[in-house]
Amino acid sequence: MILFYIALGFFALMSIVTFALYASDKKKAKKGDRRIPERTLLLCSFFGGAIGGFLAMQIKRHKTKAEHWYFTVVNLLGIAWQVAALVLLFIFKPF
């Protein structure tokens, strides 16, 4: 069960970081400043921060245009595997 809580904490922390990155990128876009690379945003979303990335897309209205369709796909795939991982850890309790 401890592994479940570690994973949950990791996903929560990554979601907070990812949300902050998306929000920062949106702010930089409005100012015309140097942006956070899309690759960084996508990697953070997929590898733990998908919920934060998806929420930032909805709340901050960032990367939601049709030409950024892959942000939605990556975030939804990330949510799917992260929730599945938590469910499996909860059910099977490896440690």
C-alpha atoms as one frame of an Amber mdcrd trajectory, in Angstrom:
protein
   0.000   0.000   0.000   2.960   2.302   0.591   3.769   2.217  -3.135   0.251
   3.450  -3.888   0.738   6.489  -1.645   4.177   7.207  -3.107   2.751   7.092
  -6.638  -0.227   9.222  -5.618   2.078  11.810  -4.072   4.329  11.793  -7.119
   1.402  12.288  -9.510  -0.005  15.072  -7.322   3.343  16.880  -7.153   3.930
  16.472 -10.894   0.434  17.794 -11.602   1.115  20.915  -9.538   4.442  21.473
 -11.316   2.889  20.851 -14.724  -0.011  23.213 -14.021   2.507  25.887 -13.012
   4.522  25.314 -16.202   1.448  25.649 -18.417   0.356  28.788 -16.532   3.836
  30.273 -16.816   3.966  29.509 -20.534   0.580  31.170 -21.046   1.796  34.267
 -19.207   4.984  34.344 -21.296   2.948  33.951 -24.488   0.850  36.989 -23.611
   3.970  39.057 -22.853   5.889  37.868 -25.901   8.675  36.459 -23.744  10.722
  33.349 -24.426   8.423  30.313 -24.096   8.693  26.938 -22.402   9.326  24.315
 -25.122   6.265  22.272 -26.083   8.330  19.125 -25.567   8.849  20.042 -21.900
   5.127  20.620 -21.368   4.216  17.342 -23.075   6.825  15.286 -21.208   5.769
  16.701 -17.849   2.147  15.962 -18.668   2.707  12.409 -19.836   5.157  11.383
 -17.129   3.091  12.198 -14.089   1.411  15.565 -14.455  -1.423  14.866 -16.876
  -4.188  15.997 -14.552  -2.412  19.294 -13.926  -1.728  19.739 -17.631  -5.323
  19.034 -18.584  -6.672  21.343 -15.876  -4.309  24.118 -16.976  -5.508  23.719
 -20.548  -9.099  24.178 -19.411  -8.637  26.840 -16.738  -5.954  28.938 -18.456
  -7.288  28.230 -21.977  -3.766  27.325 -23.079  -2.892  25.022 -25.989  -6.546
  24.429 -26.818  -6.584  25.533 -30.481  -7.149  22.906 -33.162  -3.491  22.929
 -34.212  -2.525  21.844 -30.681  -4.718  18.724 -30.710  -1.776  16.598 -29.577
  -1.762  18.333 -26.176  -5.254  17.012 -25.500  -4.285  13.538 -26.703  -1.111
  13.381 -24.598  -2.891  14.653 -21.492  -5.783  12.199 -21.858  -3.401   9.284
 -22.488  -1.377  10.390 -19.477  -4.466  10.541 -17.287  -5.470   7.081 -18.483
  -2.164   5.399 -17.649  -1.709   7.284 -14.378  -5.183   6.367 -13.113  -4.673
   2.772 -14.285  -1.365   2.606 -12.417  -2.984   3.887  -9.221  -5.888   1.430
  -9.542  -3.509  -1.499 -10.078  -1.341  -0.461  -7.136  -4.425  -0.129  -4.956
  -5.867  -3.492  -5.971  -2.720  -5.617  -5.958  -0.845  -3.885  -3.101   2.655
  -5.099  -4.097   4.259  -3.794  -0.861
